[in-house]
Amino acid sequence: MDLTWAEVCGRRLRRHGLSSPLGTPAEAAAAMCGAHAQVLSAAEVSIGLRLDGVTRTDVREALWSEHSLIKTFGPRGTVHLLPAAELGLWCGALGAVPAAGWLAPEARLTGEQTEELVVAIGVILAEAELTVDELTGALAEQVGAWAVDPVMPAFQTMWPRWRQMVATAAHRGVLCFGPDKGRRTTYTNPGRWLPGFAPAPPSEAVDWLLGRYLHSYGPATSQHFARWLATTPAWTRRLFEAAGLTEVSVEGTRAWTSRADAEPGESARGVLLLPHFDSFTVGSQPRELLFPGAARQRALARSSQAGNFPVLLIDGVVAGVWQQKKTGGTVSITVEPLRPLTARQHRQLGEQVERIGAVLEARPAFTLGPVNVGAHA
């Protein structure tokens, strides 16, 4: 089966809710395999673009009032909004993903120390929302000084030892984000909001995650899956080999998908504005097809890292970048296309600007011109 990139992109856009809207914030987060939330306002836009009539207030209510979304550590240990109904499967799968150690041996936690911290964090957060400093103090008191020794290099300073396993604690089901206290992050235990919550069995959860990934980002290779998870290619290769997948060709490149997904779909058409770290941009491979020609240099950080720029997508490929600046009740949006726009594309772009303004609950002001803001870290 030979597939064009336009057909692959068209199917992905539809399943992400970007060409036909989904129903709820949790459904949107599920469809994209989690919404990146390093920049929470960008995650709100990512989810809002996949729904009709939803604003950032609706997303915040789903997160902090309804708890149908959970802010936690997702693929690659990065911050995501995940659907609460799937959190057990996510935790079970991500907890089974092999991770590479990067700290100096004297700074690393042993297996026994990790287990002790997981138990302690689960107990401490069971009835609390604590800042990093508050949780550090509680661990020093309950576990001992070794847990909080400043041995972990981060942002030109040294973090306490326990913070190297914060994503591990999340994947073990004892930690997620709570509401911020002013400008300070808090952590809590997801069991406070999800009674009876527990991670799913790893074997079941890993199979589920592979299926969900291929549904959202297939066809793909085991190397693509490894990159998405930041894990070893050997591990994902074994998963692909055991899954009974169907081989297809995408623009002459071999890739795999589930047997039920091998048929071509409608080609991608139209104009989209995707914010920083939108999951479609970060997860879609191959990079050279999504970021063709000048887009590779203009819209990728260090020529390979996606998500650091908000992007203009035309017919399934990156065709520009954009920026926003919110002042009072107005959001100014500047779009820099990498090629001339047709009258139809210009009209569709204006509709996208209006939609982003509605999600942000602001009056949009639209300009075509150069974007001078660099890549987000």
C-alpha positions as CSV (number, residue, x, y, z in Angstrom):
1,M,0.0,0.0,0.0
2,D,1.4,3.4,-1.1
3,L,0.3,6.5,0.8
4,T,1.0,10.1,0.1
5,W,2.0,12.5,2.8
6,A,-1.2,14.5,2.1
7,E,-3.3,11.4,2.8
8,V,-1.4,10.5,6.0
9,C,-1.6,14.1,7.2
10,G,-5.3,14.3,6.4
11,R,-6.0,11.2,8.5
12,R,-3.9,12.5,11.4
13,L,-5.6,15.9,11.3
14,R,-9.1,14.4,11.3
15,R,-8.2,12.1,14.3
16,H,-6.7,15.0,16.2
17,G,-9.9,16.9,15.8
18,L,-8.2,19.6,13.7
19,S,-10.3,19.1,10.6
20,S,-13.6,18.0,12.3
21,P,-14.2,19.0,16.0
22,L,-14.3,16.7,18.9
23,G,-16.7,16.9,21.9
24,T,-14.9,17.6,25.2
25,P,-11.5,18.7,26.5
26,A,-10.7,15.2,27.7
27,E,-11.6,13.8,24.2
28,A,-9.2,16.3,22.6
29,A,-6.4,15.4,25.0
30,A,-7.0,11.7,24.3
31,A,-7.0,12.2,20.5
32,M,-3.6,13.8,20.4
33,C,-2.0,11.4,23.0
34,G,-1.9,14.1,25.6
35,A,-1.7,17.9,25.2
36,H,1.8,19.4,25.8
37,A,1.6,21.7,28.8
38,Q,5.1,23.1,29.3
39,V,3.3,26.4,28.4
40,L,-0.2,25.9,29.9
41,S,-1.7,28.7,27.8
42,A,-0.5,26.9,24.7
43,A,-2.1,23.7,25.9
44,E,-5.4,25.5,26.4
45,V,-5.2,26.7,22.7
46,S,-4.3,23.2,21.5
47,I,-7.3,21.8,23.1
48,G,-9.6,24.7,22.2
49,L,-8.7,24.4,18.5
50,R,-10.0,20.8,18.5
51,L,-13.4,21.7,19.9
52,D,-16.4,24.0,19.0
53,G,-17.1,27.0,21.2
54,V,-14.6,26.0,24.0
55,T,-12.5,28.7,25.7
56,R,-9.5,28.6,28.0
57,T,-11.9,28.9,31.0
58,D,-13.6,25.6,29.9
59,V,-10.2,23.9,29.7
60,R,-9.3,25.2,33.2
61,E,-12.6,23.9,34.6
62,A,-12.0,20.5,33.1
63,L,-8.6,20.5,34.7
64,W,-9.1,22.1,38.2
65,S,-12.9,21.7,38.9
66,E,-14.1,18.6,37.0
67,H,-10.8,16.8,37.0
68,S,-11.5,15.2,33.7
69,L,-8.0,16.4,32.7
70,I,-4.9,15.7,34.8
71,K,-1.7,17.8,34.5
72,T,1.2,15.4,34.9
73,F,4.4,14.0,33.3
74,G,3.7,12.4,30.0
75,P,5.9,11.0,27.2
76,R,9.6,12.0,27.5
77,G,8.9,13.1,31.1
78,T,7.5,16.4,29.8
79,V,4.4,18.1,31.2
80,H,1.1,17.1,29.6
81,L,-2.6,17.3,30.1
82,L,-3.9,13.7,30.0
83,P,-7.5,12.5,30.2
84,A,-8.3,11.3,33.7
85,A,-10.2,8.3,32.3
86,E,-7.0,7.0,30.7
87,L,-4.5,8.0,33.4
88,G,-4.1,4.5,34.8
89,L,-3.2,3.2,31.3
90,W,-0.7,6.1,30.8
91,C,0.9,5.5,34.1
92,G,1.2,1.7,33.5
93,A,2.7,2.2,30.1
94,L,5.1,5.1,30.8
95,G,6.3,3.3,34.0
96,A,7.4,0.4,31.8
97,V,9.4,2.5,29.3
98,P,13.2,2.1,29.6
99,A,14.9,5.3,30.5
100,A,18.5,6.3,30.0
101,G,20.4,7.4,33.1
102,W,22.2,10.8,32.8
103,L,23.2,11.8,36.3
104,A,26.7,11.1,37.7
105,P,26.7,7.8,39.6
106,E,27.2,9.5,43.0
107,A,24.0,11.6,42.4
108,R,21.7,8.8,41.3
109,L,19.1,7.1,43.4
110,T,19.3,3.3,44.0
111,G,16.3,1.1,43.4
112,E,15.6,0.9,47.1
113,Q,15.8,4.7,47.5
114,T,13.4,5.2,44.6
115,E,10.9,2.8,46.2
116,E,11.2,4.5,49.6
117,L,10.6,7.9,47.9
118,V,7.6,6.7,45.9
119,V,5.9,5.4,49.1
120,A,6.7,8.6,51.0
121,I,5.5,10.9,48.3
122,G,2.3,9.0,48.0
123,V,1.6,9.3,51.7
124,I,2.7,13.0,52.0
125,L,0.5,14.1,49.0
126,A,-2.5,12.0,49.8
127,E,-4.3,14.9,51.5
128,A,-2.2,17.9,50.4
129,E,-1.1,20.3,47.6
130,L,2.5,21.2,48.2
131,T,5.0,23.4,46.5
132,V,8.4,21.9,45.6
133,D,10.0,23.5,48.7
134,E,7.2,22.2,51.0
135,L,7.5,18.7,49.6
136,T,11.3,18.9,49.9
137,G,10.9,19.8,53.6
138,A,8.4,17.0,54.2
139,L,10.7,14.4,52.5
140,A,13.6,15.5,54.6
141,E,11.6,15.0,57.7
142,Q,10.0,11.7,56.7
143,V,12.8,10.0,54.7
144,G,16.1,11.7,55.7
145,A,18.6,14.3,54.6
146,W,20.0,12.0,51.8
147,A,16.7,12.6,49.8
148,V,17.2,16.3,49.7
149,D,20.9,16.7,49.1
150,P,21.5,19.3,46.4
151,V,23.2,17.0,43.8
152,M,21.1,17.4,40.7
153,P,22.3,20.1,38.3
154,A,19.5,22.1,36.8
155,F,19.2,25.7,35.4
156,Q,22.6,26.9,36.8
157,T,21.7,25.6,40.3
158,M,21.5,22.3,42.1
159,W,18.2,20.6,42.9
160,P,17.6,18.2,45.7
161,R,18.2,14.5,44.9
162,W,14.6,13.4,45.0
163,R,13.6,15.6,42.0
164,Q,15.3,13.3,39.6
165,M,12.4,10.8,40.2
166,V,9.5,13.2,40.0
167,A,8.4,11.8,36.6
168,T,8.8,8.3,38.1
169,A,6.6,9.2,41.0
170,A,4.0,10.4,38.5
171,H,4.2,7.2,36.4
172,R,3.8,5.2,39.6
173,G,0.6,7.0,40.2
174,V,1.4,8.9,43.4
175,L,2.1,12.4,42.0
176,C,0.5,14.9,39.6
177,F,0.3,18.7,39.5
178,G,-2.0,20.7,41.7
179,P,-3.2,24.3,41.1
180,D,-0.4,26.8,41.2
181,K,0.1,28.9,44.4
182,G,0.8,32.3,42.9
183,R,3.8,31.6,40.7
184,R,4.8,28.4,42.4
185,T,4.0,24.9,41.1
186,T,2.3,22.5,43.4
187,Y,2.1,18.7,43.4
188,T,-0.6,16.4,44.8
189,N,-1.7,12.8,44.6
190,P,-4.2,12.0,41.8
191,G,-6.0,9.6,44.1
192,R,-7.4,12.7,45.8
193,W,-9.5,13.4,42.7
194,L,-9.8,9.9,41.3
195,P,-10.9,7.5,44.0
196,G,-9.5,4.0,43.6
197,F,-6.9,5.2,41.1
198,A,-4.0,2.8,40.3
199,P,-1.7,2.3,37.3
200,A,-2.8,-0.4,34.9
201,P,-0.7,-3.6,34.4
202,P,2.3,-2.7,32.3
203,S,1.9,-5.4,29.6
204,E,-1.8,-4.3,29.0
205,A,-0.9,-0.6,29.1
206,V,2.1,-0.8,26.7
207,D,0.0,-2.5,24.1
208,W,-2.7,0.1,24.5
209,L,-0.2,2.9,24.2
210,L,1.3,1.5,21.0
211,G,-2.2,1.2,19.5
212,R,-3.2,4.7,20.6
213,Y,0.1,6.2,19.2
214,L,-0.4,4.5,15.8
215,H,-4.1,5.7,15.7
216,S,-3.0,9.3,16.2
217,Y,0.4,9.3,14.4
218,G,0.6,6.3,12.2
219,P,1.9,5.1,9.9
220,A,5.1,5.2,11.8
221,T,8.3,3.3,12.4
222,S,9.7,1.9,15.6
223,Q,12.3,4.6,15.5
224,H,9.6,7.3,15.4
225,F,7.9,5.6,18.5
226,A,11.2,5.5,20.3
227,R,11.8,9.2,19.6
228,W,8.3,10.1,20.8
229,L,8.9,8.3,24.1
230,A,12.6,9.2,24.4
231,T,13.5,5.5,24.8
232,T,15.8,2.9,23.3
233,P,15.0,1.9,19.6
234,A,15.7,-1.8,20.5
235,W,12.7,-1.7,23.0
236,T,10.3,-0.2,20.5
237,R,11.5,-2.4,17.7
238,R,10.6,-5.5,19.7
239,L,7.1,-4.0,20.3
240,F,6.6,-3.4,16.6
241,E,7.7,-6.9,15.7
242,A,5.3,-8.5,18.2
243,A,2.3,-6.4,17.3
244,G,1.5,-7.9,13.9
245,L,1.4,-4.6,12.1
246,T,0.9,-3.9,8.4
247,E,3.7,-2.4,6.3
248,V,2.9,0.6,4.0
249,S,4.9,3.1,2.0
250,V,4.7,6.8,2.7
251,E,6.3,8.8,-0.1
252,G,8.6,5.8,-0.7
253,T,9.5,5.4,3.0
254,R,8.6,2.1,4.8
255,A,6.3,2.6,7.8
256,W,3.8,0.5,9.8
257,T,0.2,0.8,10.9
258,S,-2.4,-1.4,12.4
259,R,-4.1,-3.8,10.0
260,A,-7.4,-1.9,10.2
261,D,-5.7,1.4,9.4
262,A,-3.9,0.7,6.1
263,E,-6.4,2.2,3.7
264,P,-5.8,5.8,2.4
265,G,-7.9,8.7,3.7
266,E,-8.7,12.1,2.4
267,S,-5.8,14.4,1.7
268,A,-5.0,17.3,4.0
269,R,-6.5,20.6,2.9
270,G,-6.7,24.0,4.4
271,V,-5.0,26.4,6.8
272,L,-4.3,25.9,10.5
273,L,-2.4,27.8,13.2
274,L,-0.9,25.5,15.9
275,P,0.6,26.9,19.1
276,H,3.9,26.2,20.8
277,F,4.4,22.5,21.5
278,D,1.2,21.4,19.8
279,S,1.2,17.6,20.0
280,F,0.5,17.3,16.2
281,T,3.7,19.2,15.4
282,V,5.8,17.4,18.0
283,G,4.6,13.9,17.3
284,S,4.2,13.8,13.5
285,Q,7.0,12.1,11.6
286,P,8.9,12.1,9.3
287,R,10.1,15.6,10.1
288,E,11.4,16.2,6.5
289,L,7.8,15.8,5.2
290,L,6.1,17.9,7.8
291,F,8.8,20.7,7.6
292,P,9.8,20.8,3.9
293,G,12.4,23.2,2.4
294,A,12.7,26.5,4.2
295,A,10.4,25.4,7.0
296,R,13.1,23.1,8.4
297,Q,15.4,26.1,9.1
298,R,12.6,28.5,10.0
299,A,10.4,26.4,12.2
300,L,12.6,23.8,13.9
301,A,15.0,24.5,16.7
302,R,18.5,23.3,16.0
303,S,17.1,21.9,12.7
304,S,15.4,19.0,14.3
305,Q,13.4,19.9,17.4
306,A,9.7,20.6,16.8
307,G,7.3,22.6,18.9
308,N,9.6,25.5,19.8
309,F,7.8,27.8,17.3
310,P,4.1,28.2,16.7
311,V,3.5,27.1,13.1
312,L,1.3,27.9,10.2
313,L,0.1,24.6,8.5
314,I,-1.1,24.6,4.9
315,D,-2.4,21.4,3.4
316,G,-0.6,19.3,6.0
317,V,2.8,20.9,5.9
318,V,4.5,23.7,7.8
319,A,4.4,26.8,5.7
320,G,5.3,29.6,8.2
321,V,5.5,30.7,11.8
322,W,3.5,33.0,14.0
323,Q,3.5,34.8,17.3
324,Q,1.0,36.3,19.7
325,K,1.1,39.2,22.2
326,K,-1.8,39.7,24.6
327,T,-2.4,43.2,25.9
328,G,-5.4,43.7,28.1
329,G,-8.4,42.3,26.2
330,T,-6.6,42.1,22.8
331,V,-4.4,39.4,21.4
332,S,-2.2,40.6,18.5
333,I,-1.3,37.7,16.2
334,T,1.5,38.1,13.6
335,V,1.9,35.4,10.9
336,E,4.9,35.0,8.7
337,P,4.1,32.7,5.7
338,L,7.0,31.2,3.9
339,R,5.2,31.4,0.6
340,P,2.5,33.7,-0.9
341,L,-1.0,32.9,0.2
342,T,-4.0,32.5,-2.1
343,A,-7.1,34.6,-1.4
344,R,-8.8,31.4,0.0
345,Q,-5.8,30.7,2.2
346,H,-5.8,34.3,3.5
347,R,-9.5,34.0,4.3
348,Q,-8.9,30.7,6.2
349,L,-6.0,32.2,8.1
350,G,-8.2,35.1,9.2
351,E,-10.7,32.5,10.5
352,Q,-8.0,30.7,12.4
353,V,-7.0,34.0,14.0
354,E,-10.6,34.6,15.1
355,R,-10.8,31.1,16.5
356,I,-7.6,31.6,18.6
357,G,-8.9,34.9,19.9
358,A,-12.2,33.2,21.0
359,V,-10.3,30.4,22.8
360,L,-8.2,33.0,24.6
361,E,-11.3,35.1,25.3
362,A,-9.6,38.2,23.7
363,R,-10.2,40.4,20.7
364,P,-7.8,39.3,17.9
365,A,-5.8,41.7,15.8
366,F,-4.2,40.1,12.7
367,T,-1.0,41.1,10.9
368,L,1.0,39.5,8.1
369,G,4.6,40.2,8.6
370,P,8.0,39.0,10.0
371,V,8.1,37.1,13.3
372,N,11.0,38.4,15.4
373,V,10.6,36.1,18.5
374,G,13.1,33.3,18.7
375,A,12.5,29.6,19.6
376,H,10.9,28.9,22.9
377,A,13.2,26.9,25.2
